[in-house]
């Protein structure tokens, strides 16, 4: 059976992963089917969500930016990185960013989407994982959305 991004989908499988391109960047996409093993009833919802990835990503990035401006968890997460990562390494990371921005804003501009995890039949349908730099930090800024792409929450994980 074929579904978008998974050419060889097996309804008896509880987990599948692949790499996709979104906004000209490669990211991991995983499908966690523990709750729907043996069923294909959820596939229409999956397809409706998948075709909206670019819009949902845009909404999430706007949410992250607003959270940063309002000094929410995003601001705390960025500040943590600037304080904990070697200053020389941070300066190397930031050298290609807009220099008129504050250091925190420069770091925010480097945020990368690393993974989208999809969980059919869960209220928190998708988890979007963002990182600053995989090389020096395992701290992840995660956003959870429902089946319609509405943001449910933001969290800091490692």
C-alpha positions in Angstrom: 0.0 0.0 0.0 1.2 3.5 -0.8 0.7 6.7 1.2 2.4 10.0 0.7 6.1 9.7 1.7 5.8 6.0 2.5 5.8 4.0 -0.7 5.8 0.6 1.0 3.4 1.2 3.9 2.3 -1.9 5.9 -0.8 -1.5 8.0 0.6 -4.1 10.4 3.6 -2.0 11.1 3.7 0.1 14.3 6.5 2.5 13.2 7.9 3.8 9.9 10.4 6.6 9.2 11.6 8.4 6.1 13.4 11.6 5.1 11.3 14.3 3.3 12.1 17.7 1.9 10.2 20.6 3.3 11.1 24.2 2.3 14.1 22.8 0.5 15.5 21.2 3.7 15.6 17.5 4.6 13.8 16.5 7.8 12.9 13.2 9.4 9.2 12.1 9.2 8.1 9.3 11.4 4.8 7.6 11.6 3.8 6.0 15.0 0.9 3.6 14.4 0.7 1.8 17.7 -2.9 2.8 18.1 -4.0 1.9 14.6 -2.2 -1.3 13.8 -4.2 -3.3 11.2 -6.5 -0.3 10.4 -6.4 2.0 7.4 -9.3 4.3 8.5 -6.8 7.0 9.6 -5.1 7.3 6.2 -7.5 10.0 4.9 -6.7 12.2 8.0 -3.0 11.6 7.5 -3.2 12.7 3.8 -5.1 15.8 4.8 -2.5 16.7 7.3 0.5 15.9 5.1 -0.6 18.3 2.3 -0.7 21.1 4.8 2.9 20.7 6.2 4.2 24.0 4.7 1.3 26.0 6.1 1.5 24.3 9.5 5.2 25.0 9.6 4.6 28.6 8.8 2.1 28.9 11.6 4.4 27.1 14.0 7.3 29.5 13.2 5.0 32.5 13.8 4.0 31.0 17.1 7.6 30.4 18.1 8.5 34.0 17.1 5.6 35.4 19.1 6.5 33.2 22.1 10.1 34.6 21.9 8.9 38.2 21.8 6.6 37.6 24.7 9.6 36.1 26.6 8.1 32.7 26.8 9.7 29.2 26.7 11.3 29.9 23.3 13.2 32.9 24.7 14.3 30.8 27.7 15.4 28.0 25.4 17.5 30.4 23.2 19.0 32.1 26.3 20.0 28.7 27.6 21.9 27.9 24.4 23.7 31.2 24.4 24.8 30.8 28.0 25.7 27.1 27.8 27.4 26.7 24.4 31.0 27.9 24.0 31.0 31.6 23.0 33.5 31.0 20.2 31.2 28.3 18.7 28.2 30.5 19.1 30.0 33.3 17.3 30.8 30.9 14.4 27.2 29.9 14.2 25.9 33.5 14.2 28.4 34.9 11.7 26.1 34.4 8.7 23.1 35.8 10.4 21.8 39.4 10.2 24.2 41.4 12.3 21.7 44.2 13.1 19.7 41.6 15.2 20.4 40.9 18.9 22.4 37.8 19.6 19.2 36.1 20.8 17.3 37.1 17.6 20.3 35.8 15.5 20.1 32.5 17.4 16.4 32.3 16.8 16.9 32.8 13.1 19.0 29.6 13.1 16.2 27.4 14.4 16.0 24.2 12.3 13.1 21.8 12.0 14.7 18.3 12.6 11.7 16.0 12.8 8.0 15.6 12.5 6.4 12.7 14.3 2.9 11.7 13.5 0.6 9.8 15.9 -2.7 8.8 14.3 -5.6 8.6 16.8 -3.9 10.8 19.4 -5.2 14.3 20.3 -1.6 15.5 19.9 -1.5 14.3 16.3 2.0 15.6 15.4 5.1 16.6 17.3 7.5 19.1 15.5 11.1 19.0 16.9 13.2 22.1 16.4 17.0 22.3 17.2 19.6 25.1 17.2 22.6 22.9 16.3 22.7 19.1 16.5 26.5 19.2 17.0 26.5 20.9 20.4 23.1 20.6 22.0 20.5 17.8 22.4 18.0 20.3 23.7 14.8 20.3 21.6 12.0 22.8 21.3 8.9 20.8 20.5 5.5 21.9 19.4 2.5 19.6 19.3 -0.5 20.1 16.9 -3.8 18.5 16.5 -5.1 16.8 13.4 -6.0 20.2 11.9 -2.5 21.7 12.5 -3.7 23.8 15.5 -0.9 24.2 18.0 -1.7 22.5 21.3 1.5 23.2 23.3 5.2 24.0 23.3 7.8 22.2 25.4 11.5 21.9 26.0 12.9 18.4 25.8 16.3 16.8 25.7 
